[in-house]
Every structure is written in structure tokens, then in C-alpha cells.
Amino acid sequence: MKDVHAGFVSRWLQLAAIAMLLLCAGGAQAGFDLKDRPLAGIEREFGYFKAADGTPLAYVVYRPEGAGPLPTIAWYDVYGAGSMPPLGMVRAWVARGYAFVAASVRGTGCSDGDYVPFGAQDARDGAVFVDWAGSQAWSNGKIGLVGNSQPGIVQFGIAALHPTHLVAIAPGGTISRIYADGWYLGGIYNASFAAHWSRYDQPGASLKFAQLRAGLGDKDCEARVARIGPNSLVARVRAQPYDGEYYQRYSPYDRAPDVTVPTLMVQSWTDPAVGSSALNVFARLTAKSKRLFVLSGGHDSYLDSTAQEEVGRWMDHWLKGDDNGVDGEPRVRIDFGTTPTAAANYGDVVPVHATATQALADWPAPETKWQSWFMTAGGALQDKPANGEAAGTREYFYPAGTELPGDAVQFAMTALDWGSLRYRTPPVAHDTAIFGAPEVVLYAASEQVNTDFMVNLHDVSPSGDVTFIQRGYLRASRRAVDSSRSTAQYVFHPHLKDEPLQAGHVYRFDFSLLPVVYILRAGHSLELLLAAPSPIPSPGWGLTPLMLPGFNTVYHDSTHPSLLKIPVVPGIKAQGPEPQCGSLPFQPCRHENGSTS
């Protein structure tokens, strides 16, 4: 399993393949000579377009030699796309008959101006970029936005502004709420993620790619390279510990209702960098034509061949008018058992094979049924509220126990028994398709005025293999729920203020785990682990827990029915042989004795 650091994947670590820039297309550029070798059949042009306020923003466009005007694919990011977008994708789109244009967000790469991380200006400039590209001689005026991670997230903001030339979008590797699913998971500061992205991921890639473009002879860019450094994200996030306009104006969750262009979302539900919260966005899209492709894998699963073929078909239909049937297919495609191979070069499309595919009419699936598993004082999960001997309380000492699902080595270290609680179902009689966001209801008390909860969900096999499925978090003082914005699939916490606990008082805590797309096989059990979050990145998230040590007590009886609710789609069975322990991407596995495969 590959190592993933905090942030939207450490892009600058992929720069060992920078030499590939020397193989990209040649072409004239007004203002400077390009000092590299051309790639036969592809023209390239570097330049700058003007934002609405006159700020010059860097772009690069690739197109088939001598062709035009063409439908145009656009990529817009903070990592240096205006210098070098993912070249494997460039080649694939040009071969498909498109122009491919990429631009850098203001203040990043070779673009002028000041960079405000996840600021509203990104979308405004992006809308100008789309309409500028659509008016160029090499474009036929039809623009499709593509991109993974930040260049996927920003698509929602751009599309919500309705630029004239935008025809379709295909965001991948995105997130739902920038605050609650990114920098403050469940209200808990995701410090490692923010710090690494602010200091290393974004500025590292931005600098390296800008240096490459400057080295090709761009004197304007050369002058801008010196000012690239750590961005202001950490300072901004620290200064704004509650949800609000700064986070909401960039959040796909908030922007989705204003997106009306055809939208294809691509999301790995095991994404180790941003999680699976983006699946909560799909239902909020108002676009009449929308599709969702869900797979398992890493943060760069957008580059998987299966994902790119879906994106290609989507754009062929909406930008070229191909009658390929994509708009008449089921809205949701789920791939299981994806086994990617390593990419030869940075940005190459990765050959992938899936062991099974499942279609759904929508997400969430209309046929979803909810199963309730009630916690007991004996550590069981059962199908009715605890009573009699099963009723009572359990306690654990916070924050002594935690679990790190970053990789097999981390996961082998089990949470301390006295610093955590485990609850387990009996073996299930039938394959159980858990499609959606499980919900936890805890009736609990703390010795302190505040505490943090982390819930991890496991699959326990008959032989004792324990596989990580998913996780969720909540700070107790952020327990307030906005019922008007909550759905069956998502408990909405507004995160507008802290409400301290009264020591020893029993409170109800409701919160959703991140969405799951997993089939629990017959004979396996579900296990819930309740523990403390950890600041150690696992693999990218490292949440700063409250240092308020004390005993937390969980109640289990008819008056305090603590429970786990799981969304189940009936009639779906696991396909193929059972995967070996540790073989699933970003789902580490251990044996119950603590060893790993």
C-alpha cells in the first residue's frame, strides 16, 4: 500500500517524472522561446490571460497539430497546471480529438496575484478562464472541466457561476463540506492535514512546476518564482474555528444546488486524503443530467483507466454530441475489487481491472433499508434495545486508546482495552451491502466539560481477520444537530459554537460516519470501535484531540438506546472469492491477535 501524506496527496513527490516535460509538445509562444523538444503531432502554446481585474494568469494549451476549432477540456488548479498539467491525460485527450487547456490559480505557479487558499476568488477567476478559453480560435466554444482533488473541488464553484461556455464538468477526488469534512472533522482540528498541505503539498508542487516553465524561457514566470512559499491556510483555519462563509463559499455541499450543467462525479470511497464525504454531495446537485462513478483506491483513482473512460464518454456525449447512450444509463456505477498497476509516468492513465460492477438507479439508492444494531453492556451489537443483563453502562479512559488505519503497520497496533470500547454483531446470515453513511447514536457522559469521539467500523471474518471499513468523528461540544438540514444519510452539525458538557450528565450524541460502499459477506461480523482521535497522520489525517483526560461512560438501556444504524441495499451479493487480509486498497487488515498478513 502506497504511503500517503497529509494533504491532497503529496504531488511534489511525484516530480521524479519531471523529465517528461521535455517530451511534451513544442510550439511558438509570444514572448519567449521554448527550450525543449517537440512531441510530433501536438502543438503547445504557453501564455497568460487576464482575470476580470486584469491580473495575468498562466495557461498552457495542447491541441492536435493543424486542427481546430475543437471541443476543449480544461483543468484549473493550485499545483502548477499552467506549467505542466498531468501529461498522460493531455495525450489521451488530444488523441481523443480535444484541445486541452490548463491554468494556474492566481498566486500559484506562474500566475500573478496573491493566493488565498480556498478563497472565493478561485471560482470567479475560473469562470473567466472557462469563457476566455471558449472564445479562442482553437476552441469550438464548448468547454468541459476535469480534475481531481482541488481542481475537482473548484469545479462546483465555477459551475455555480454559470459561465457561458461551460457545457459539462467531471470532478473527482472531492469533498463535501470544507470545514466539517476537511479541516475540522466533526469539529476536531485536522492539524496534520492542514499543515502538510500548507507547507509542502501545494507550495512544493507550485514551485517545482513554475521553475520548469521559467526554465523554458518564461521571464515573467521567472520573476514570480521567488515569491512562492508556504501558503496561509494554517493561519486562516486556526483563526476560523467555526464553520462559516470562508469555508462554505468553496464547499461542494453548498455550491452543488446551483450547479445545473451535466455533472459526472468520480469518487473513491476509500480515498485516504479527502475521504468519501463527496458522496453526500450527489443528491444536492440540481443538474438534470448527473452520474456517479464510485470505486475503491487511492486519492488519484481519477486517473484509473475505468474512471477516465467514464469521463471520456461523458465529455464525448456533451461536448461532441456522440450518441453513446451515457445519458440513458443508470445514474450510479460502482466498481469493486479494483486492482491498479503502477503508472509509468506522472499523470499517465493507470490500467485497472475491477472484479465486479454494480449499477444503482440513484445515490442514495431508493431501495435502501436501515438496520439498527443496539449496543449492550456486554459489548454486543444486537437487533433490539438492551434490557435485562444486556443493559447497563461501560466506561473507557479518554484519550488513552486510539486506532490508526493508515497502513498495515499502524493498524496492527490495537487500541488499549481500557482506553476504548468495542461492540460486535453476531455473524450475519446473508451478504450485506452497506451503501451509504452509517450513523452512530451514543448516550454518554464524561467526567470532563468536553471530549472527542472517534468511531471506526470493522469487518471481522470467521477466521479472525479484522479489516478497517470506515471512520467518523465528533467533538462533544459540537453535538448540536440542525434537523432541517439533516437527511437519512447525513446528520448535519452546524459547528457554529461550542456547548460544554456538564460533568456526569448523560447526553445524546448523533453523528454520521463517512459513506461506505462495502459488502459484508455472510458469516462475517461488524465491529464498532469507540476511542479517541490521534494527531498522528493515518495516513494523511491527524486530528488534534482535546487534552482533557477522564472517564467516558456509555449507557445501554431502553431509555438510552445507544446504537449503530447502517444503510443496506437488499439483494446485492459479493462477487468472486473473498479477498485476502490486507489486499484491499486503503483498508488495512490485522488478525485479532494483533499481527498482520
C-alpha positions as CSV (number, residue, x, y, z in Angstrom):
1,M,0.0,0.0,0.0
2,K,1.5,3.3,-1.0
3,D,2.3,5.9,1.6
4,V,0.0,8.9,1.5
5,H,1.0,12.1,3.5
6,A,-1.5,14.7,4.8
7,G,-3.0,16.8,2.1
8,F,-4.5,16.3,-1.3
9,V,-1.6,13.8,-1.9
10,S,2.0,14.9,-2.0
11,R,2.1,16.0,-5.6
12,W,5.6,17.3,-5.4
13,L,6.8,13.8,-4.5
14,Q,5.7,12.7,-8.0
15,L,8.2,15.1,-9.6
16,A,10.7,12.4,-10.3
17,A,9.0,12.2,-13.6
18,I,9.5,15.9,-14.4
19,A,11.8,14.9,-17.3
20,M,8.6,14.1,-19.1
21,L,8.1,17.8,-19.6
22,L,10.9,17.7,-22.0
23,L,8.9,15.3,-24.2
24,C,5.8,17.4,-24.4
25,A,4.7,19.3,-27.4
26,G,6.6,22.1,-28.9
27,G,5.1,25.3,-30.4
28,A,5.6,29.0,-30.6
29,Q,4.8,31.3,-27.7
30,A,4.7,35.0,-28.0
31,G,7.1,36.5,-25.5
32,F,9.7,33.7,-25.0
33,D,11.4,30.8,-26.8
34,L,10.7,27.3,-25.7
35,K,13.8,25.3,-24.8
36,D,12.6,21.8,-25.2
37,R,11.9,19.1,-27.8
38,P,8.5,18.8,-29.5
39,L,6.3,15.8,-29.5
40,A,5.2,15.0,-33.0
41,G,1.6,15.8,-33.8
42,I,0.8,18.0,-30.8
43,E,1.0,21.8,-30.8
44,R,1.6,23.6,-27.5
45,E,1.2,27.2,-26.5
46,F,2.1,29.0,-23.3
47,G,0.7,32.3,-22.3
48,Y,-1.3,34.5,-19.9
49,F,-4.9,35.5,-20.0
50,K,-6.4,38.4,-17.9
51,A,-8.7,37.9,-14.9
52,A,-11.5,40.3,-14.5
53,D,-9.3,42.7,-12.6
54,G,-6.5,42.5,-15.1
55,T,-4.3,40.0,-13.2
56,P,-2.3,37.8,-15.6
57,L,-3.0,34.1,-15.1
58,A,-0.7,31.5,-16.6
59,Y,-2.1,28.9,-19.1
60,V,-0.8,26.2,-21.4
61,V,-2.8,24.7,-24.2
62,Y,-2.2,21.5,-26.2
63,R,-4.0,20.6,-29.4
64,P,-3.7,18.2,-32.4
65,E,-1.3,19.8,-34.9
66,G,-3.1,21.8,-37.5
67,A,-6.6,21.0,-36.1
68,G,-9.3,23.4,-34.9
69,P,-11.5,24.7,-33.6
70,L,-12.1,21.8,-31.2
71,P,-14.1,20.9,-28.2
72,T,-11.9,21.8,-25.2
73,I,-11.1,20.1,-21.9
74,A,-10.0,22.5,-19.2
75,W,-8.0,21.8,-16.0
76,Y,-7.5,24.6,-13.3
77,D,-5.5,24.1,-10.2
78,V,-3.2,25.4,-7.5
79,Y,-0.4,23.0,-8.1
80,G,1.1,24.3,-11.4
81,A,-1.3,23.1,-14.1
82,G,-0.5,26.3,-16.1
83,S,3.1,25.0,-16.3
84,M,2.6,21.2,-16.6
85,P,-0.8,19.5,-16.3
86,P,-0.8,15.7,-16.0
87,L,0.8,14.8,-19.3
88,G,-0.7,11.4,-19.6
89,M,-4.1,12.9,-19.6
90,V,-3.1,15.6,-22.0
91,R,-2.0,12.9,-24.5
92,A,-5.2,10.9,-24.0
93,W,-7.5,13.9,-24.5
94,V,-5.6,15.2,-27.6
95,A,-5.7,11.7,-29.1
96,R,-9.5,11.8,-28.5
97,G,-9.8,14.9,-30.6
98,Y,-9.9,17.7,-28.0
99,A,-7.8,20.7,-27.2
100,F,-6.6,20.6,-23.6
101,V,-6.0,23.8,-21.7
102,A,-4.7,24.2,-18.2
103,A,-4.3,27.3,-16.0
104,S,-2.9,28.1,-12.6
105,V,-5.0,29.8,-9.9
106,R,-3.8,33.3,-9.1
107,G,-0.8,33.5,-6.9
108,T,0.2,29.9,-7.7
109,G,2.6,28.6,-10.3
110,C,3.3,31.3,-12.8
111,S,0.1,33.2,-12.2
112,D,0.4,36.7,-10.8
113,G,-1.6,38.0,-7.7
114,D,-2.0,36.8,-4.1
115,Y,-3.1,33.3,-3.3
116,V,-5.9,32.9,-0.8
117,P,-6.2,29.2,0.0
118,F,-9.7,28.0,-0.8
119,G,-10.8,31.6,-1.4
120,A,-13.9,32.6,-3.4
121,Q,-11.7,34.3,-6.0
122,D,-10.6,30.9,-7.3
123,A,-14.1,30.2,-8.7
124,R,-14.6,33.7,-10.1
125,D,-11.2,33.6,-11.9
126,G,-12.1,30.0,-13.0
127,A,-15.3,31.2,-14.7
128,V,-13.3,33.9,-16.5
129,F,-10.8,31.1,-17.6
130,V,-13.7,29.0,-19.0
131,D,-15.2,31.8,-21.0
132,W,-11.8,33.0,-22.2
133,A,-10.9,29.5,-23.4
134,G,-14.2,29.1,-25.1
135,S,-13.6,32.3,-27.1
136,Q,-10.2,31.3,-28.5
137,A,-9.7,30.3,-32.1
138,W,-8.6,26.8,-31.2
139,S,-11.9,26.1,-29.3
140,N,-15.3,25.5,-30.7
141,G,-16.8,27.2,-27.7
142,K,-17.7,24.0,-25.8
143,I,-15.7,23.6,-22.5
144,G,-15.6,20.6,-20.2
145,L,-13.9,20.9,-16.8
146,V,-11.9,17.9,-15.5
147,G,-9.7,17.4,-12.5
148,N,-9.1,15.6,-9.3
149,S,-8.8,16.9,-5.7
150,Q,-8.6,20.7,-5.6
151,P,-9.1,21.0,-9.4
152,G,-12.2,18.8,-8.8
153,I,-13.5,20.7,-5.8
154,V,-13.3,24.1,-7.6
155,Q,-15.4,22.9,-10.4
156,F,-18.5,23.2,-8.3
157,G,-17.8,26.8,-7.5
158,I,-17.1,27.6,-11.2
159,A,-20.2,25.8,-12.4
160,A,-22.4,27.6,-9.8
161,L,-21.4,30.9,-11.6
162,H,-22.8,29.6,-14.9
163,P,-20.0,30.7,-17.3
164,T,-21.4,30.8,-20.9
165,H,-19.0,28.3,-22.5
166,L,-19.2,25.6,-19.7
167,V,-21.0,22.6,-21.1
168,A,-20.2,19.8,-18.6
169,I,-18.0,19.0,-15.6
170,A,-16.3,15.8,-14.2
171,P,-14.9,16.4,-10.7
172,G,-13.0,13.7,-8.9
173,G,-11.5,13.1,-5.5
174,T,-13.5,15.9,-3.9
175,I,-15.1,16.6,-0.6
176,S,-18.4,17.7,0.8
177,R,-18.0,20.4,3.4
178,I,-14.6,22.1,3.5
179,Y,-15.0,22.7,7.2
180,A,-16.6,19.6,8.7
181,D,-15.1,17.0,6.2
182,G,-11.7,18.6,5.7
183,W,-10.0,20.9,8.2
184,Y,-12.3,20.3,11.2
185,L,-13.6,16.7,11.0
186,G,-16.5,16.5,13.4
187,G,-15.3,19.9,14.8
188,I,-11.8,18.5,15.6
189,Y,-8.9,20.3,14.0
190,N,-7.2,18.2,11.3
191,A,-3.9,19.8,12.0
192,S,-1.5,17.4,10.2
193,F,-3.6,17.5,7.0
194,A,-3.7,21.3,7.1
195,A,0.0,21.7,8.0
196,H,1.3,19.4,5.3
197,W,-0.9,20.8,2.6
198,S,0.0,24.4,3.5
199,R,3.8,23.8,3.9
200,Y,4.6,21.1,1.4
201,D,1.9,19.7,-0.9
202,Q,0.6,22.9,-2.6
203,P,3.7,25.2,-2.4
204,G,6.0,22.3,-3.3
205,A,4.3,21.4,-6.5
206,S,3.6,25.1,-7.4
207,L,7.3,26.0,-7.1
208,K,8.6,23.0,-9.0
209,F,6.3,23.4,-11.9
210,A,6.8,27.1,-12.1
211,Q,10.6,26.6,-12.1
212,L,10.2,24.3,-15.1
213,R,8.2,26.8,-17.0
214,A,10.7,29.6,-16.1
215,G,13.5,27.3,-17.3
216,L,11.8,27.1,-20.7
217,G,12.3,30.8,-21.1
218,D,9.3,32.5,-19.5
219,K,10.9,35.6,-17.9
220,D,7.6,36.8,-16.4
221,C,7.3,33.5,-14.6
222,E,11.0,33.6,-13.5
223,A,10.2,36.8,-11.6
224,R,7.3,35.2,-9.8
225,V,9.1,32.0,-8.7
226,A,10.9,33.8,-5.8
227,R,7.6,34.6,-4.0
228,I,6.3,31.0,-4.0
229,G,6.3,29.6,-0.5
230,P,4.1,28.2,2.3
231,N,0.6,29.4,1.9
232,S,-1.6,30.9,4.6
233,L,-4.1,28.0,5.0
234,V,-3.0,27.1,8.6
235,A,-3.3,30.6,9.8
236,R,-6.7,31.1,8.2
237,V,-8.0,27.8,9.5
238,R,-6.7,28.5,13.0
239,A,-8.3,31.9,13.0
240,Q,-11.7,30.5,12.0
241,P,-12.5,27.5,14.2
242,Y,-16.2,27.5,13.4
243,D,-18.0,26.9,10.1
244,G,-18.9,30.0,8.1
245,E,-18.6,31.9,4.9
246,Y,-14.9,31.3,4.3
247,Y,-15.5,27.5,4.2
248,Q,-18.9,27.4,2.7
249,R,-18.2,29.5,-0.4
250,Y,-15.8,26.8,-1.6
251,S,-17.7,23.8,-0.3
252,P,-19.2,21.5,-3.0
253,Y,-22.0,20.8,-0.5
254,D,-23.0,24.5,-0.5
255,R,-22.3,25.1,-4.2
256,A,-24.0,21.9,-5.6
257,P,-27.6,23.2,-5.6
258,D,-26.5,25.9,-8.1
259,V,-24.8,23.5,-10.5
260,T,-27.0,22.9,-13.5
261,V,-24.6,21.6,-16.2
262,P,-24.3,17.9,-16.7
263,T,-22.1,16.5,-14.0
264,L,-20.2,13.3,-13.6
265,M,-18.7,12.7,-10.2
266,V,-15.8,10.2,-9.7
267,Q,-15.1,9.2,-6.1
268,S,-13.0,6.6,-4.4
269,W,-14.8,5.7,-1.2
270,T,-11.5,4.7,0.4
271,D,-9.8,7.9,-0.6
272,P,-7.0,8.3,2.1
273,A,-6.6,12.1,1.5
274,V,-10.1,13.5,1.5
275,G,-12.3,10.6,2.5
276,S,-15.7,9.8,0.9
277,S,-17.8,12.7,2.1
278,A,-18.3,13.8,-1.6
279,L,-20.9,11.1,-1.9
280,N,-23.1,13.3,0.2
281,V,-23.0,16.0,-2.5
282,F,-24.5,14.0,-5.3
283,A,-28.1,14.3,-4.1
284,R,-27.7,18.0,-3.8
285,L,-26.9,18.5,-7.4
286,T,-29.8,20.1,-9.4
287,A,-28.3,19.1,-12.8
288,K,-30.9,17.1,-14.7
289,S,-28.1,15.0,-16.1
290,K,-25.8,13.7,-13.5
291,R,-23.8,10.4,-12.9
292,L,-21.7,9.0,-10.1
293,F,-18.8,6.5,-10.5
294,V,-17.7,5.0,-7.2
295,L,-14.6,2.9,-6.9
296,S,-12.0,1.9,-4.3
297,G,-8.4,3.0,-4.3
298,G,-6.2,6.0,-3.6
299,H,-6.6,9.7,-4.0
300,D,-5.5,9.5,-7.6
301,S,-8.1,6.9,-8.6
302,Y,-9.4,9.5,-11.0
303,L,-6.5,8.5,-13.3
304,D,-7.6,4.9,-13.3
305,S,-8.5,3.7,-16.8
306,T,-12.0,2.8,-15.8
307,A,-12.6,6.3,-14.4
308,Q,-11.0,8.0,-17.4
309,E,-13.1,6.1,-19.8
310,E,-16.3,7.2,-18.0
311,V,-15.1,10.8,-18.1
312,G,-14.2,10.5,-21.8
313,R,-17.6,9.1,-22.7
314,W,-19.3,11.8,-20.6
315,M,-17.4,14.6,-22.5
316,D,-17.8,12.9,-25.9
317,H,-21.6,13.0,-25.4
318,W,-21.9,16.5,-24.1
319,L,-19.1,18.3,-26.0
320,K,-19.1,16.3,-29.3
321,G,-22.7,15.2,-29.4
322,D,-21.8,11.5,-29.6
323,D,-24.9,9.3,-29.2
324,N,-23.1,6.9,-26.9
325,G,-26.0,6.3,-24.5
326,V,-24.2,7.7,-21.5
327,D,-27.2,9.9,-20.5
328,G,-29.6,7.0,-20.5
329,E,-27.5,4.6,-18.3
330,P,-28.2,4.1,-14.6
331,R,-27.0,7.1,-12.6
332,V,-24.6,5.2,-10.4
333,R,-21.8,2.8,-11.3
334,I,-19.9,1.0,-8.5
335,D,-16.7,-0.9,-9.2
336,F,-15.4,-3.5,-6.7
337,G,-12.0,-5.1,-6.3
338,T,-10.1,-2.6,-8.4
339,T,-6.5,-3.7,-8.9
340,P,-4.5,-0.8,-10.4
341,T,-1.0,-1.1,-11.8
342,A,1.7,1.5,-11.4
343,A,1.7,4.4,-13.8
344,A,4.8,4.6,-16.0
345,N,5.0,8.4,-15.8
346,Y,3.4,11.3,-13.9
347,G,-0.2,11.8,-14.9
348,D,-0.5,8.6,-17.0
349,V,-3.8,6.9,-17.1
350,V,-3.4,3.7,-14.9
351,P,-4.7,0.4,-16.3
352,V,-7.3,-1.0,-13.9
353,H,-9.3,-4.2,-13.6
354,A,-12.5,-4.5,-11.5
355,T,-13.7,-7.8,-10.2
356,A,-17.4,-6.8,-10.2
357,T,-19.6,-3.8,-11.2
358,Q,-22.9,-2.8,-9.6
359,A,-25.4,-0.3,-11.1
360,L,-27.9,1.7,-9.0
361,A,-30.7,4.0,-10.1
362,D,-29.5,6.8,-7.8
363,W,-27.5,7.7,-4.8
364,P,-28.5,7.1,-2.1
365,A,-30.2,4.0,-3.6
366,P,-34.0,4.4,-3.4
367,E,-34.4,0.9,-2.1
368,T,-32.1,1.5,0.9
369,K,-33.3,-0.2,4.2
370,W,-31.8,0.8,7.6
371,Q,-30.6,-1.8,10.0
372,S,-30.3,-0.8,13.7
373,W,-27.7,-2.6,15.9
374,F,-28.1,-1.7,19.6
375,M,-25.1,-1.6,21.8
376,T,-25.1,-3.6,25.0
377,A,-23.3,-3.5,28.3
378,G,-21.6,-6.8,27.3
379,G,-20.1,-5.4,24.1
380,A,-22.6,-6.9,21.7
381,L,-24.5,-5.3,18.8
382,Q,-28.0,-6.7,18.8
383,D,-31.2,-6.1,16.9
384,K,-33.2,-4.8,19.9
385,P,-32.6,-2.3,22.7
386,A,-30.6,-3.6,25.6
387,N,-32.6,-4.8,28.6
388,G,-32.1,-7.2,31.5
389,E,-28.5,-8.4,31.7
390,A,-27.6,-6.7,28.4
391,A,-28.5,-3.3,29.9
392,G,-26.1,-1.2,31.9
393,T,-23.0,1.0,31.4
394,R,-19.5,0.7,30.1
395,E,-16.6,3.1,30.5
396,Y,-13.2,3.9,29.0
397,F,-10.4,6.3,29.8
398,Y,-10.1,9.1,27.3
399,P,-7.7,9.7,25.4
400,A,-5.7,6.6,26.2
401,G,-6.9,4.5,23.3
402,T,-6.8,5.1,19.5
403,E,-6.5,3.2,16.3
404,L,-4.6,4.3,13.2
405,P,-5.8,2.9,9.8
406,G,-3.1,4.4,7.7
407,D,-1.4,1.2,6.8
408,A,-0.9,-2.4,8.0
409,V,1.9,-1.4,10.4
410,Q,-0.2,1.3,12.1
411,F,-3.3,-0.9,12.1
412,A,-1.5,-3.8,13.8
413,M,-1.3,-1.7,17.0
414,T,-4.7,-2.2,18.6
415,A,-6.4,0.3,20.8
416,L,-5.9,-0.2,24.5
417,D,-8.8,-2.1,26.0
418,W,-9.2,0.3,28.9
419,G,-8.9,3.3,26.6
420,S,-11.6,2.2,24.1
421,L,-14.8,0.2,23.7
422,R,-15.7,-2.5,21.2
423,Y,-19.1,-3.7,20.1
424,R,-19.7,-6.6,17.7
425,T,-22.7,-8.1,15.8
426,P,-23.2,-11.8,15.6
427,P,-22.1,-13.3,12.2
428,V,-24.6,-12.1,9.5
429,A,-26.7,-14.7,7.8
430,H,-26.5,-13.1,4.3
431,D,-24.2,-10.8,2.3
432,T,-25.0,-7.3,3.4
433,A,-24.4,-4.4,1.0
434,I,-23.7,-1.3,3.1
435,F,-24.1,1.6,0.7
436,G,-24.2,5.0,2.4
437,A,-23.3,6.7,5.6
438,P,-23.7,4.7,8.8
439,E,-25.0,6.7,11.8
440,V,-24.0,6.3,15.5
441,V,-26.2,7.3,18.4
442,L,-24.4,7.5,21.7
443,Y,-25.9,8.1,25.1
444,A,-22.8,9.1,27.1
445,A,-21.4,11.1,30.0
446,S,-17.9,12.5,30.6
447,E,-16.0,13.5,33.7
448,Q,-14.8,16.5,31.7
449,V,-16.5,19.5,30.2
450,N,-15.7,18.3,26.8
451,T,-14.4,15.2,25.0
452,D,-13.8,13.8,21.5
453,F,-15.3,10.6,19.9
454,M,-13.8,8.6,17.1
455,V,-15.8,5.6,15.8
456,N,-14.1,3.1,13.5
457,L,-16.1,0.3,11.7
458,H,-14.5,-3.1,11.1
459,D,-15.3,-6.3,9.2
460,V,-14.4,-9.4,11.3
461,S,-14.1,-12.6,9.4
462,P,-14.8,-16.1,10.8
463,S,-11.1,-16.7,11.0
464,G,-10.5,-13.5,13.0
465,D,-9.2,-11.2,10.3
466,V,-10.2,-7.6,11.2
467,T,-10.5,-5.3,8.2
468,F,-10.9,-1.5,8.5
469,I,-14.0,-0.2,6.8
470,Q,-14.6,3.4,7.7
471,R,-14.4,6.1,10.4
472,G,-16.2,9.1,11.8
473,Y,-15.6,11.8,14.4
474,L,-17.4,14.2,16.7
475,R,-16.3,16.7,19.4
476,A,-18.9,16.5,22.2
477,S,-19.3,20.3,22.4
478,R,-20.3,20.3,18.7
479,R,-23.2,17.8,19.2
480,A,-25.9,20.3,18.1
481,V,-27.8,19.0,15.1
482,D,-29.7,21.0,12.5
483,S,-32.6,18.7,11.8
484,S,-33.8,20.9,8.9
485,R,-30.5,20.2,7.0
486,S,-30.1,16.6,8.1
487,T,-31.2,13.7,6.0
488,A,-31.5,9.9,6.5
489,Q,-27.9,9.7,5.1
490,Y,-26.3,12.6,6.9
491,V,-26.5,14.1,10.4
492,F,-25.8,17.8,9.8
493,H,-23.8,19.6,12.6
494,P,-23.7,23.3,12.0
495,H,-20.5,23.8,14.0
496,L,-21.3,27.4,14.9
497,K,-20.5,27.3,18.6
498,D,-19.3,25.1,21.5
499,E,-21.7,23.9,24.1
500,P,-19.7,22.5,27.1
501,L,-20.8,19.4,28.9
502,Q,-22.0,19.2,32.5
503,A,-19.7,16.6,34.1
504,G,-21.5,13.4,34.7
505,H,-24.7,14.4,32.8
506,V,-25.9,12.0,30.1
507,Y,-26.2,13.5,26.6
508,R,-27.3,12.1,23.3
509,F,-24.7,12.3,20.5
510,D,-25.7,11.7,16.9
511,F,-23.2,11.6,14.1
512,S,-22.6,10.1,10.7
513,L,-19.6,8.1,9.6
514,L,-18.2,8.8,6.2
515,P,-20.1,7.0,3.4
516,V,-19.4,3.3,2.9
517,V,-19.6,1.2,-0.3
518,Y,-18.9,-2.3,1.1
519,I,-20.4,-5.7,1.1
520,L,-20.1,-7.6,4.4
521,R,-20.0,-11.3,3.5
522,A,-22.2,-13.9,5.1
523,G,-20.6,-15.3,8.2
524,H,-18.7,-12.1,9.0
525,S,-19.5,-9.6,11.8
526,L,-19.5,-5.9,12.1
527,E,-17.4,-4.3,14.8
528,L,-17.6,-0.8,16.2
529,L,-14.6,0.7,18.0
530,L,-15.1,3.8,20.2
531,A,-11.9,5.5,21.0
532,A,-10.0,8.9,20.8
533,P,-8.7,10.5,17.6
534,S,-5.0,10.8,17.2
535,P,-2.7,13.6,15.9
536,I,-0.5,11.0,14.2
537,P,-1.2,11.1,10.4
538,S,-3.1,7.9,9.4
539,P,-2.4,8.1,6.5
540,G,-3.0,11.8,6.0
541,W,-5.4,12.9,8.6
542,G,-4.0,13.7,12.1
543,L,-6.7,15.3,14.4
544,T,-5.7,17.2,17.5
545,P,-7.7,15.7,20.4
546,L,-8.7,17.5,23.5
547,M,-6.2,17.0,26.3
548,L,-9.0,16.6,28.9
549,P,-8.3,13.1,30.4
550,G,-11.1,11.4,32.2
551,F,-13.5,8.5,32.1
552,N,-16.3,8.5,29.5
553,T,-19.4,6.3,30.2
554,V,-21.7,4.9,27.6
555,Y,-25.3,3.9,28.5
556,H,-27.2,1.0,27.1
557,D,-30.9,0.5,28.1
558,S,-34.4,1.2,26.8
559,T,-34.1,4.9,27.9
560,H,-30.6,5.3,26.5
561,P,-30.6,3.1,23.3
562,S,-27.1,3.7,22.1
563,L,-26.9,2.2,18.6
564,L,-25.3,1.9,15.2
565,K,-27.5,2.3,12.1
566,I,-26.3,1.0,8.7
567,P,-27.8,1.7,5.3
568,V,-28.4,-1.6,3.4
569,V,-29.3,-2.1,-0.2
570,P,-31.2,-5.5,-0.3
571,G,-30.4,-8.2,-2.9
572,I,-26.8,-7.4,-3.6
573,K,-24.3,-10.2,-3.1
574,A,-20.5,-10.2,-3.1
575,Q,-18.9,-11.5,-6.3
576,G,-15.8,-13.6,-6.6
577,P,-13.6,-15.1,-3.9
578,E,-13.1,-13.5,-0.6
579,P,-10.2,-11.0,-0.7
580,Q,-7.1,-11.9,1.3
581,C,-6.4,-10.0,4.5
582,G,-4.6,-6.8,3.6
583,S,-5.3,-7.0,-0.1
584,L,-7.9,-4.2,-0.3
585,P,-6.6,-0.7,-1.1
586,F,-6.5,1.6,1.9
587,Q,-8.4,-1.0,4.0
588,P,-5.7,-2.4,6.3
589,C,-6.2,-5.7,8.0
590,R,-4.9,-7.5,11.0
591,H,-5.6,-10.7,12.8
592,E,-7.3,-10.5,16.2
593,N,-4.0,-11.4,17.9
594,G,-2.7,-8.1,16.5
595,S,-0.5,-9.5,13.7
596,T,-0.9,-8.5,10.1
597,S,-0.7,-10.5,6.9
